[in-house]
Amino acid sequence: LGDGEKLSHGLHRLVDAGNSVVVIEHNLDIMAEADWIIDLGPEGGDAGGCVVAQASPETLAQDPARSHTARVLSEFLAERGNKVAVAA
């Protein structure tokens, strides 16, 4: 298993055991497995730090104009074959 897969399996084991887990991560595979994403931005550093979006990965991906993360996650999920209904 790769590092990302090991991390994902470990996180799922923690959640399955009844634990809450908060992860700060930019890896799209890990984000796609999350129950909920809290997206900070709109940029990094001094131009960031505000909650710009919060939702499940699928819901966040439906509105790619909402944030940088939403746009990239929307493209990523579509490439993986997840059907994402993008808001008009």
C-alpha positions in Angstrom: 0.0 0.0 0.0 1.1 3.6 -0.7 1.3 6.2 2.0 -2.0 7.7 1.1 -3.8 4.4 1.2 -2.2 3.6 4.6 -3.3 7.0 6.0 -6.8 6.5 4.6 -7.1 3.0 6.1 -5.8 4.3 9.5 -8.3 7.2 9.5 -11.2 4.9 8.6 -10.3 2.6 11.5 -10.3 5.5 13.9 -13.7 6.7 12.7 -15.1 3.1 12.7 -14.0 2.8 16.3 -16.2 5.9 17.2 -13.5 8.6 17.1 -13.8 12.0 15.5 -10.8 12.9 13.3 -9.7 16.3 12.0 -7.1 16.2 9.2 -5.4 19.1 7.5 -4.7 17.8 4.1 -4.2 18.8 0.5 -4.2 15.3 -1.0 -7.3 14.9 -3.2 -7.6 11.2 -2.5 -7.9 11.9 1.2 -10.2 14.8 0.7 -12.5 12.7 -1.4 -12.8 10.2 1.4 -13.8 12.8 4.0 -17.2 13.1 5.5 -17.0 16.9 5.7 -14.6 19.5 4.4 -14.0 22.9 6.0 -12.3 25.0 3.3 -10.2 27.9 4.4 -9.1 30.7 2.1 -9.7 32.4 -0.2 -5.9 32.3 -0.7 -3.0 31.3 1.5 -1.0 33.3 4.1 -2.3 36.8 4.9 -5.0 36.4 2.2 -6.5 33.4 3.8 -7.9 32.1 7.1 -11.6 32.6 6.4 -14.0 29.7 6.0 -15.0 30.0 2.4 -16.9 26.7 2.2 -18.0 23.7 4.2 -19.8 20.7 3.0 -19.3 17.0 2.0 -16.8 16.5 -0.8 -19.6 15.8 -3.3 -21.6 18.8 -2.3 -18.6 21.1 -2.4 -17.7 19.8 -5.9 -21.1 20.7 -7.2 -20.2 24.4 -7.0 -16.7 24.7 -8.5 -16.8 28.5 -8.5 -17.1 28.5 -4.7 -13.4 28.0 -4.0 -10.1 26.8 -5.4 -10.7 23.5 -3.5 -14.2 23.1 -4.9 -12.9 23.5 -8.5 -10.0 21.1 -8.2 -12.1 18.5 -6.2 -14.9 18.8 -8.9 -12.4 17.9 -11.6 -10.8 15.2 -9.5 -14.1 13.5 -8.7 -15.2 13.7 -12.4 -11.9 12.1 -13.5 -12.5 9.2 -11.0 -15.9 8.6 -12.5 -18.0 10.2 -9.7 -21.0 11.9 -11.1 -21.0 15.4 -9.9 -24.0 17.6 -10.7 -22.5 21.0 -11.1 -24.6 23.9 -10.1 -25.6 26.3 -13.0 
